[in-house]
Amino acid sequence: MNEITRSYLPMTETAFYILLTLQKVHYGYGIMQDVEKLTNGRIKLGAGTIYGSLSRMEKDQLIEVVGEENRRKSYTATKLGRELLQQEIARISELYHNAIQMEGNNNE
């Protein structure tokens, strides 16, 4: 596991939802809107949080700028970003399945 992978896994919810929304091209405000919608308003990313995260993720090559119009950058996940997202989804899935299994054992 390299340094970048170690620094992102397990992921924060912010990183997870940014990479999840960047499976298609988005700009910062669009990411904020999608995350709020996906989480039914539970997570509301502020501008400082989103742009700080985007900057770090771009530096770490998890995402890339694919366009810029009127100072508004559009981003998408890179191959590395998609791979890390899949690893995190697998980790969360394992957690979920283990929890369901343990609940079933507790009901016996």
Backbone hydrogen bonds, N-H to C=O, Kabsch-Sander energy under -0.5 kcal/mol:
donor,donor_aa,acceptor,acceptor_aa,energy
6,R,2,N,-2.6
7,S,3,E,-1.9
8,Y,4,I,-1.1
8,Y,5,T,-0.8
9,L,5,T,-2.2
16,F,12,T,-2.5
17,Y,13,E,-2.8
18,I,14,T,-2.3
19,L,15,A,-2.6
20,L,16,F,-2.5
21,T,17,Y,-2.4
22,L,18,I,-1.9
23,Q,20,L,-1.0
24,K,21,T,-1.1
26,H,75,Y,-2.3
28,G,73,K,-0.6
31,I,27,Y,-2.1
32,M,28,G,-2.3
33,Q,29,Y,-2.2
34,D,30,G,-2.5
35,V,31,I,-2.8
36,E,32,M,-2.0
37,K,33,Q,-2.3
38,L,34,D,-3.3
39,T,35,V,-2.0
40,N,37,K,-1.5
41,G,36,E,-3.3
42,R,39,T,-2.0
44,K,42,R,-0.5
45,L,43,I,-0.5
50,I,46,G,-2.8
51,Y,47,A,-2.7
52,G,48,G,-1.8
53,S,49,T,-2.4
54,L,50,I,-2.7
55,S,51,Y,-2.0
56,R,52,G,-2.2
57,M,53,S,-2.9
58,E,54,L,-2.4
59,K,55,S,-2.3
60,D,56,R,-2.2
61,Q,58,E,-1.4
62,L,57,M,-2.9
63,I,57,M,-1.1
64,E,76,T,-2.5
66,V,74,S,-3.1
67,G,74,S,-1.1
69,E,72,R,-2.2
72,R,69,E,-1.7
73,K,71,R,-0.7
74,S,67,G,-3.1
75,Y,26,H,-4.1
76,T,64,E,-1.8
77,A,22,L,-2.7
78,T,62,L,-2.7
82,R,78,T,-2.5
83,E,79,K,-2.3
84,L,80,L,-2.5
85,L,81,G,-2.1
86,Q,82,R,-2.2
87,Q,83,E,-2.1
88,E,84,L,-2.3
89,I,85,L,-2.6
90,A,86,Q,-2.3
91,R,87,Q,-2.0
92,I,88,E,-2.7
93,S,89,I,-2.5
94,E,90,A,-2.2
95,L,91,R,-2.2
96,Y,92,I,-2.6
97,H,93,S,-2.9
98,N,94,E,-2.6
99,A,95,L,-2.3
100,I,96,Y,-2.4
101,Q,97,H,-2.4
102,M,98,N,-2.5
103,E,99,A,-2.3
104,G,100,I,-2.1
105,N,101,Q,-2.0
106,N,102,M,-1.8
107,N,103,E,-1.0
108,E,105,N,-0.9
